[in-house]
Amino acid sequence: MSSVFDIPSEFKIDPYKCDKYLINGDLRKWEGKTSDVFSSISTKNKEGKTNPTFLGSVPDIDSSVALEAAEAAHKAYDRGKGVWPTMKVSQRIKCMEIFVEKMKIYRDEVALLLMWEICKNKSDSYKEFDRTVDYINDTIEAYKKLDRKGANFQHESGVLAHIRRGPLGVVLCLGPYNYPLNETFSLLIPAIIMGNTTVFKPAKQGILLITPLLDAFKESFPPGVVNILFGRGRDIAAPIMKTGIIDVLALIGHSSSAVALQDLHPNKNRLRLILGLEAKNPGIILSDADLDHTIQECISGTLSYNGQRCTALKILYVHESIVEEFNLRFSKAVDNLKFGMPWENTFLTPLPEPGKPDYIQGLIEDAENQGAQIINRKGGERLKNYSFPAVLYPVNDKMRLFHEEQFGPIIPIVSYSDINEPLNDMSKSNYGQQVSLFGSNVDEIGPLIDSLANLVCRVNLNSACQRGPDVYPFTGRKNSAVGTLSVFDALRSFSIRTFLAAKSNNINKEIIENLLDSKSSNFVTTEYLL
């Protein structure tokens, strides 16, 4: 446990009282019910009692205000006629540049909140902020490049065409708790810059870190472009979806939530989906794998941020000829990991979800009842807010742990003799995001890659699964994703190709030339953005 007396002064935190929300360019004061935000890290008060640390409070916004926010976004878009969707690309980029400069001011504040709210260690908290800033700047450059490709006229079969990309409409953006800044902004930023208007609700955990940025959003974008609400999904997202106002559902979370929200929309055929969902990424360890390197990558893959990543390795298949040695060495490496507070920058930190240790214990008990054992010495040792990583072996398909995305510090190991065993399991799985393949025999690896590339969307050779670099496509098959997110692909996901066409005759040529000279149209332009 950590007490207020041994927390370094630079990491102590004063409670945030957030009583503001952003609608139609106004930071409004909330007078209604609020929700208290606690850290799973306990501290002692002046009376010596130990309790979860109170971090602050946020508005518990009701459905009437949620509908007002949706209407503000709808009005700002104005069916494509609004100021933002018809604005020059260069002007939208300027707004985004202003925002990212204002955002940088709050680096230390946001990183501290990441440490306390979701228990992310210090280096990863700063890395998430810096990576998000880089993502925004890379998005700006990618949009310039995309726009330059459309800064011309094509001539085909007697028809002139000016082809560009246009926005889709009103976007409902719902981010995850594990990367509440980076992954949320990987949806929100491309949606905004492409000319869409948005309603954004932060995740339940990692909610306070958005509050320092409210002023930056207000001061950087026209009214109604970004509307930010705090509260429960059933009070905000559900009533908004029922209106049919939403053109795009952008969500990183669980497929059950995505399906439930889709079902509320009255015009599903018009609803564009951009979803990053759950995964059960396997690691496949061949008989000739370099165990020193493989174990290092599997530690990172299974337990970075306590395994609370959709890209985490969530099940390991180890060839029977090396499984005994792998288990021994891997278990020892897991037991050597250090647990501590986020500001101590240890690899393992507390779990932010209060119910997660009990959930992990349930998976352990179910697996043990089906014949698995905890094979590492510290596995399953518990604190109130933590369960030390448990390595379980042998795991089979009768166990919950084999099928469920555990999203926490528990690692199932399966022994196999025939490579078709893990391949068949993957083909039957509901998920298909990534796989890690460890080995060196080219004759074996080559055909495997051919099969794996059709089961998942990223095959990682001798390396852990990951999202980055952000310029690479990030997507998945089956229940793991809808749409593709990367710096470039996200711009395409939040837009549609649209163009001006005209028969190539003297009258039309003269009109187009006059349009370009007069600069009366923001769409018809050959301006080359540098």
Disulfide bonds with the S-S distance in Angstrom:
none
